Amino acid sequence: MKTNARAVVIGGGAIGVSVAYHLAKYGWGSDVVLLEKHELTSGSTWMAAGNVSFFHSSFYGTQVNMKSIEIFKQLEKETGQNTGWHTTGSIRTADNKNRMDELGYFYSMSKCLGLDVDWVTPEKMKELHPLMNTEGLLGGLYWPDDGDVDPNSLTQALAMGARKYGAELNLHTMVTGIDKLPSGEWLVKTDKGDITCEHVINAAGLWAPEVAKMVGLEIPSIAISHTHILYEKINAVDERDTFLPLVRDPDRSIYLRQEMDSLILGMYEKFGQQWKPKGVPWDYAQTEINPDIDNIADNIEHGMYRFPVLGDTGFKHVTAGPITYTPNGDPLVGPAAPLKNFYHACGYSFGITQSGGIGHFLAGWIMNGEPEIDLWDMDSRRYGSHANWAYNHEKIADTYPRLYSIIYPNEWRDAARPNRTSPIFEYQKAANASFGDYFGWECPNYFAPEGEDTHETPSWRRNNSFDNVKAECKHVMEKVGLLDLTRFAKTRISGPGAEAWLNNLTCQKVPTKDGALALSPCLDPDGMFKTDMTVSRTAKNDYFCVTASVGKKHDQHWMVQNLPEDGSVVMEDLTYKMGCLILAGPKSREVLAKASYDDVSNESFKFSTTKEIYVGRVKCRVNRMNYVGELGFEIFHPMEQQISLYNQLMAVGAEFDLKMFGMYAMDSMRLEKGYLAWKCEMNRHHHPLETNVGWTVKWDKEFIGKAALLKKKEAGITQKLACMVVEATDSDPYGYNGIYKDGERVGITSAGGYGHRVDKSIALGYVAPELAVPGTKLEVEILGRMRAAEVVAMPLYDPKNEKMKA
Ligand SMILES: Cc1cc2nc3c(=O)[nH]c(=O)nc-3n(C[C@H](O)[C@H](O)[C@H](O)COP(=O)(O)OP(=O)(O)OC[C@H]3O[C@@H](n4cnc5c(N)ncnc54)[C@H](O)[C@@H]3O)c2cc1C
């Protein structure tokens, strides 16, 4: 075994071998070593059914699956090893209107990726799958190119490919510890000797949490027992000369596919049963676990209902095996914060399907520093420190049985909540808040009228929150509202090198005067959006930076990785020390003036500046800035004084009718103002010059991504952010809707919703620059239906910013 390598991959399941194969193939060749404690496929991979689908709930997740299928189809030619790939097609059924809406969402999104997918009627389903009882079905989607693969053959083919390109695969070699060396390299210790390397990839599947512990990390991944049943020979299947399509009946929590002369029924059981919740034993390998027949009895009945032939057929084998699950069922991929050159590729519940794509994209990410596509949905940093073992334990018990439940854009499930709360949480509850869960924080989405149920009805259409959100937006527009954004990520950057360092981090010029603040997008080396900060200069070489709460771990990891080693820049995380309440609306200054001992007049507290002032008894850092486009103030304060501050503001605000408002109103108002949102308009696929924040790019200084951005500028931009007003009736655009002109797809939305102050349905999206011109007539596809849309000047609301600057 080698003692030095560029990359060490831990784990010889489908994922680890695919990562090793791609790293070797893309150029690291013999500098890649894979370590497997047993034989290849000794974890979940050994038990998998091997169903492979283009379907994924997210736009980028779908692209991972697309890449996988492309790879699977050519692997045999490249390696000589058959993967057992069959193209069978697959059907996803719907037996209710909400499910049809959900399928409509997937249909529109899939079309944006050029996928071959179409609606099928119950009659057509019966034609495609004659053994199916289509009673009660309203319709479904059909992907003709879906299929299945043999997980073991696939992994062996990837292994042959990896070896072909020079990678060393060491079986029966167990990783026992990992140390960081003073050189910055990793020392991976095994029972066969040690390896020094630059990059480590944790692809240890069921054991990934244990491997993470070796470097001091806790990751939210737990093993759940998953069952599928192989039936005895079925003549009607045996006699066919074409493959039956795989059928997923999500409303009955089952899937069914052909296996040789019979069928396999798979299921998401009534109760998610955790297997070895405190850690999978190291010596477990290639062993089935005892199925719990009581737990699958309902699913078996559902199977017999949808496929009556199963009622006359005996079981040949019942397989139960452990699958890893994360709180939302998506894997944990990419850089492992706060470490350098350590990556996760674990937490997979559909790891056969995703193995090819994730091997490709992660290898590129490791080798080039940035992923080819935005993988935020799978990024391990989407979970903060709140997502510990106990949290995951509760979340998964809820997630697993509902794996096939309808995905709504506005469903806030109760498991593992409340977790993180603002000090004023009880006051928000008393005011009848309907809460959402953002990065573990409870945050009011809207406030229901007194006496009304706060439960929001999940839906792809306008729901019971609509009128309440409208009332909140109107109230903020006419009077004054208070929004809790305590969850903002807050970082203090100080030290003699602070200004120069920050200037390199953002394309914006860092404020040079105390009390100035600047919207400061940050780019990656390719010139694309990395993150977005508000930077306030509090003193010379002392800055207060605010970023999105959900991006906290991502952003701070990126900052840490860029810190100079000489100690000239100091980073302090203030997120949990400081809360933030936003006061917004035409009366906000009057409220603040009454509560504050300091002068907050327009003359002494100008728009886009920051001040340290007393609000009541509380010394606060106040930014005259906000995300809703009204006169307003972001009031940062010591967490322990939030209740005091809140009471003071509400007391003096009573005469101005100060009321709390929630996230949904904020989202509605930001759309009207054309304010960009991280991971919607601002992601790996866009840069400032395509948007309305091109003015933040300061070409007369150096910054990360400048050279690449300059090239894009010189080449001319190919897409531009547009604001569209959509003729929607009861469902507004939501993001990843196709944008069409004369029947041709010309773009995709980044976000959408209803703008209550302007009373219009709004979509933001990227189209060719010549189409991003006010007056251009387009169509936006919502839940599978085309809706007329027109490009309008951005922003729709208060275009001269007179309200903000009032
Ligand atoms: C019953 C069942 C049905 C399934 N059906 C499907 C399906 O139809 N489609 C689909 O896409 N997915 C399916 N899955 C899920 C799929 O099997 C997993 O998502 C996938 O196999 C995960 O692969 P992996 O490489 O991440 O992990 P694993 O397969 O668990 O591999 C991890 C490897 O790491 C090794 N390892 C761990 N620790 C160390 C260490 N310290 N040193 C060295 N080596 C180590 C282990 O020995 C193991 O070989 C199914 C799973 C089950 C159980």
The ligand as an SDF file (V2000), in Angstrom:
LIG
                    3D

 53 58  0  0  0  0  0  0  0  0999 V2000
  -32.7950   -2.5760    0.9170 C   0  0  0  0  0  0  0  0  0  0  0  0
  -32.1760   -1.4170    0.2060 C   0  0  0  0  0  0  0  0  0  0  0  0
  -32.6490   -1.0310   -1.0540 C   0  0  0  0  0  0  0  0  0  0  0  0
  -32.0970    0.0510   -1.7190 C   0  0  0  0  0  0  0  0  0  0  0  0
  -32.5370    0.3820   -2.9540 N   0  0  0  0  0  0  0  0  0  0  0  0
  -31.9670    1.4010   -3.6380 C   0  0  0  0  0  0  0  0  0  0  0  0
  -32.3650    1.6970   -4.9690 C   0  0  0  0  0  0  0  0  0  0  0  0
  -33.2070    1.0350   -5.5290 O   0  0  0  0  0  0  0  0  0  0  0  0
  -31.7820    2.7610   -5.5980 N   0  0  0  0  0  0  0  0  0  0  0  0
  -30.8340    3.5320   -4.9920 C   0  0  0  0  0  0  0  0  0  0  0  0
  -30.3370    4.4700   -5.5960 O   0  0  0  0  0  0  0  0  0  0  0  0
  -30.4300    3.2490   -3.7170 N   0  0  0  0  0  0  0  0  0  0  0  0
  -30.9610    2.2160   -3.0350 C   0  0  0  0  0  0  0  0  0  0  0  0
  -30.5640    1.9400   -1.7650 N   0  0  0  0  0  0  0  0  0  0  0  0
  -29.6300    2.8750   -1.1050 C   0  0  0  0  0  0  0  0  0  0  0  0
  -28.1930    2.6150   -1.5240 C   0  0  0  0  0  0  0  0  0  0  0  0
  -27.9120    1.2740   -1.2940 O   0  0  0  0  0  0  0  0  0  0  0  0
  -27.2260    3.4900   -0.7290 C   0  0  0  0  0  0  0  0  0  0  0  0
  -27.6280    4.8170   -0.7590 O   0  0  0  0  0  0  0  0  0  0  0  0
  -25.8230    3.3810   -1.3020 C   0  0  0  0  0  0  0  0  0  0  0  0
  -25.4550    2.0490   -1.4500 O   0  0  0  0  0  0  0  0  0  0  0  0
  -24.8350    4.0890   -0.4200 C   0  0  0  0  0  0  0  0  0  0  0  0
  -23.5390    3.7970   -0.9000 O   0  0  0  0  0  0  0  0  0  0  0  0
  -22.2630    4.3060   -0.1130 P   0  0  0  0  0  0  0  0  0  0  0  0
  -21.0830    3.9840   -0.9490 O   0  0  0  0  0  0  0  0  0  0  0  0
  -22.4530    5.7060    0.2940 O   0  0  0  0  0  0  0  0  0  0  0  0
  -22.2430    3.5020    1.2680 O   0  0  0  0  0  0  0  0  0  0  0  0
  -22.0470    1.9750    1.6090 P   0  0  0  0  0  0  0  0  0  0  0  0
  -22.5800    1.0990    0.5730 O   0  0  0  0  0  0  0  0  0  0  0  0
  -22.5620    1.7870    2.9880 O   0  0  0  0  0  0  0  0  0  0  0  0
  -20.4800    1.7840    1.5950 O   0  0  0  0  0  0  0  0  0  0  0  0
  -19.6090    2.2860    2.5820 C   0  0  0  0  0  0  0  0  0  0  0  0
  -18.3490    1.4450    2.5500 C   0  0  0  0  0  0  0  0  0  0  0  0
  -17.3870    2.0550    3.4140 O   0  0  0  0  0  0  0  0  0  0  0  0
  -16.6560    1.0420    4.0520 C   0  0  0  0  0  0  0  0  0  0  0  0
  -16.0830    1.6090    5.2810 N   0  0  0  0  0  0  0  0  0  0  0  0
  -16.7690    2.1740    6.2960 C   0  0  0  0  0  0  0  0  0  0  0  0
  -15.9230    2.5750    7.2650 N   0  0  0  0  0  0  0  0  0  0  0  0
  -14.6780    2.2760    6.8360 C   0  0  0  0  0  0  0  0  0  0  0  0
  -13.4010    2.4410    7.4150 C   0  0  0  0  0  0  0  0  0  0  0  0
  -13.2260    2.9850    8.6310 N   0  0  0  0  0  0  0  0  0  0  0  0
  -12.3280    2.0110    6.7180 N   0  0  0  0  0  0  0  0  0  0  0  0
  -12.4760    1.4570    5.4840 C   0  0  0  0  0  0  0  0  0  0  0  0
  -13.6750    1.2630    4.9170 N   0  0  0  0  0  0  0  0  0  0  0  0
  -14.7700    1.6690    5.5720 C   0  0  0  0  0  0  0  0  0  0  0  0
  -17.7110   -0.0290    4.3120 C   0  0  0  0  0  0  0  0  0  0  0  0
  -17.1520   -1.2920    4.5500 O   0  0  0  0  0  0  0  0  0  0  0  0
  -18.5670    0.0370    3.0600 C   0  0  0  0  0  0  0  0  0  0  0  0
  -18.1460   -0.8880    2.0830 O   0  0  0  0  0  0  0  0  0  0  0  0
  -31.0680    0.8150   -1.0970 C   0  0  0  0  0  0  0  0  0  0  0  0
  -30.5740    0.4210    0.1410 C   0  0  0  0  0  0  0  0  0  0  0  0
  -31.1180   -0.6990    0.7990 C   0  0  0  0  0  0  0  0  0  0  0  0
  -30.5570   -1.0990    2.1120 C   0  0  0  0  0  0  0  0  0  0  0  0
  1  2  1  0
  2  3  1  0
  2 52  2  0
  3  4  2  0
  4  5  1  0
  4 50  1  0
  5  6  2  0
  6  7  1  0
  6 13  1  0
  7  8  2  0
  7  9  1  0
  9 10  1  0
 10 11  2  0
 10 12  1  0
 12 13  2  0
 13 14  1  0
 14 15  1  0
 14 50  1  0
 15 16  1  0
 16 17  1  0
 16 18  1  0
 18 19  1  0
 18 20  1  0
 20 21  1  0
 20 22  1  0
 22 23  1  0
 23 24  1  0
 24 25  2  0
 24 26  1  0
 24 27  1  0
 27 28  1  0
 28 29  2  0
 28 30  1  0
 28 31  1  0
 31 32  1  0
 32 33  1  0
 33 34  1  0
 33 48  1  0
 34 35  1  0
 35 36  1  0
 35 46  1  0
 36 37  1  0
 36 45  1  0
 37 38  2  0
 38 39  1  0
 39 40  1  0
 39 45  2  0
 40 41  1  0
 40 42  2  0
 42 43  1  0
 43 44  2  0
 44 45  1  0
 46 47  1  0
 46 48  1  0
 48 49  1  0
 50 51  2  0
 51 52  1  0
 52 53  1  0
M  END
$$$$
